[in-house]
């Protein structure tokens, strides 16, 4: 799976790209985006996706890769990679759905992707579950090769 995923991410990261890692470390597996973002060079880390609108508008990337915990009904630690416009709108765990964020950025018109990990638990005060940490570390090894 990781070779296919690596190839798909590599094809997606065309032109000038930004990696936006989203999450809340206080809510268990919801912190996976921040966990990945702090370990990647040049990634933007934020709790709320709307916090990076101005930076995206200023930098005008061709492609944005959002990394987050997303509830898509999979097994804990499973990974989804999709164009954001093709991803189900219900997967966002944040107050502003990522699809709405892209609509707000229409003048930039970036190609946007979601790289998400199915959380096991988003209970307050818990750290990352072993399943989610294992997937996050696998994604980090892939992303480090590509960035």
C-alpha positions in Angstrom: 0.0 0.0 0.0 2.7 2.5 0.9 4.3 2.3 -2.6 1.0 3.0 -4.3 0.3 5.8 -1.8 3.8 7.3 -2.4 3.2 7.3 -6.1 -0.2 8.9 -5.8 1.1 11.7 -3.5 4.1 12.3 -5.7 1.8 12.8 -8.7 -0.4 15.1 -6.7 2.5 17.4 -5.5 2.8 19.3 -8.8 4.2 22.8 -9.1 4.4 25.0 -6.1 2.7 23.2 -3.2 1.9 23.7 0.5 1.4 21.1 3.1 -1.1 22.1 5.8 -1.2 19.9 8.9 -4.3 20.3 11.0 -5.3 19.0 14.4 -5.7 19.5 18.1 -3.2 17.7 20.3 -5.5 17.8 23.3 -8.0 15.6 21.6 -6.2 12.2 21.2 -5.9 11.1 17.6 -7.1 14.5 16.3 -3.5 15.6 17.0 -2.1 13.5 14.2 -1.8 16.3 11.8 0.2 18.4 14.2 2.3 15.4 15.0 3.2 15.0 11.3 3.5 18.7 10.7 6.1 19.3 13.4 8.3 16.6 11.9 8.1 17.8 8.3 10.2 20.6 6.9 8.2 23.6 5.7 4.8 22.3 6.7 2.2 24.6 8.2 0.7 23.4 11.4 -2.7 24.8 12.6 -5.6 23.8 14.8 -8.1 25.5 12.5 -7.8 25.3 8.7 -9.2 28.8 8.2 -6.2 30.2 10.1 -4.0 29.7 7.0 -6.3 31.4 4.4 -4.2 34.5 4.1 -0.9 32.6 3.8 -2.4 30.5 1.0 -3.7 33.6 -0.8 -0.3 35.3 -0.4 1.8 32.3 -1.6 -0.7 31.2 -4.3 0.3 27.5 -4.4 -0.7 25.3 -7.3 -1.4 22.4 -4.9 -2.3 22.1 -1.2 -2.0 18.9 0.7 -4.1 18.9 3.9 -3.1 16.3 6.5 -5.6 15.6 9.3 -7.4 13.0 11.3 -10.6 12.3 9.3 -13.5 10.1 10.3 -14.4 8.2 7.1 -15.6 5.0 8.9 -12.4 3.0 8.4 -10.3 1.0 10.8 -8.3 3.1 13.3 -5.0 4.1 11.6 -6.3 3.5 8.0 -5.4 6.2 5.5 -7.5 8.1 3.0 -5.9 10.1 0.1 -8.2 11.9 -2.2 -8.8 15.1 -4.1 -10.6 17.3 -1.6 -13.5 17.9 -3.9 -14.0 14.1 -4.1 -13.8 13.5 -0.4 -17.0 13.2 1.6 -17.9 16.5 3.2 -18.8 14.8 6.5 -15.2 13.8 7.2 -14.0 17.1 8.6 -13.6 17.2 12.4 -13.2 20.9 12.4 -15.7 23.8 12.6 -15.0 24.8 9.0 -15.2 21.9 6.5 -12.1 21.8 4.3 -14.3 21.9 1.2 -15.6 25.3 2.3 -12.1 26.4 2.8 -11.3 25.7 -0.8 -14.4 27.7 -1.9 -13.0 30.6 0.1 -9.8 30.3 -1.9 -11.4 30.4 -5.3 -9.2 33.2 -6.6 -6.1 31.1 -5.9 -7.7 28.0 -7.5 -5.3 25.4 -6.0 -5.7 21.7 -6.5 -6.4 20.4 -3.0 -5.9 17.0 -1.6 -6.7 15.4 1.8 -4.3 12.9 3.4 -6.2 11.6 6.4 -5.8 9.0 9.1 -8.9 7.4 10.7 -8.8 8.2 14.4 -9.4 5.6 17.1 -10.2 8.0 19.9 -10.5 11.8 20.1 -11.1 11.9 23.8 -9.7 14.9 25.6 -6.3 14.4 27.2 -5.3 11.2 25.4 -2.3 11.0 23.2 -2.1 9.3 19.8 -3.2 5.7 19.7 -0.7 3.2 18.6 -2.6 2.5 15.4 -2.6 6.2 14.4 1.0 6.8 15.4 2.1 3.8 13.3 0.3 5.2 10.2 1.6 8.7 10.9 5.2 7.4 11.0 4.6 5.5 7.8 3.3 8.7 6.1 6.2 10.7 7.5 8.7 8.3 5.8 6.8 8.7 2.5 6.5 12.5 2.8 10.2 13.0 3.7 11.2 11.3 0.5 9.0 13.5 -1.6 9.5 16.9 0.0 
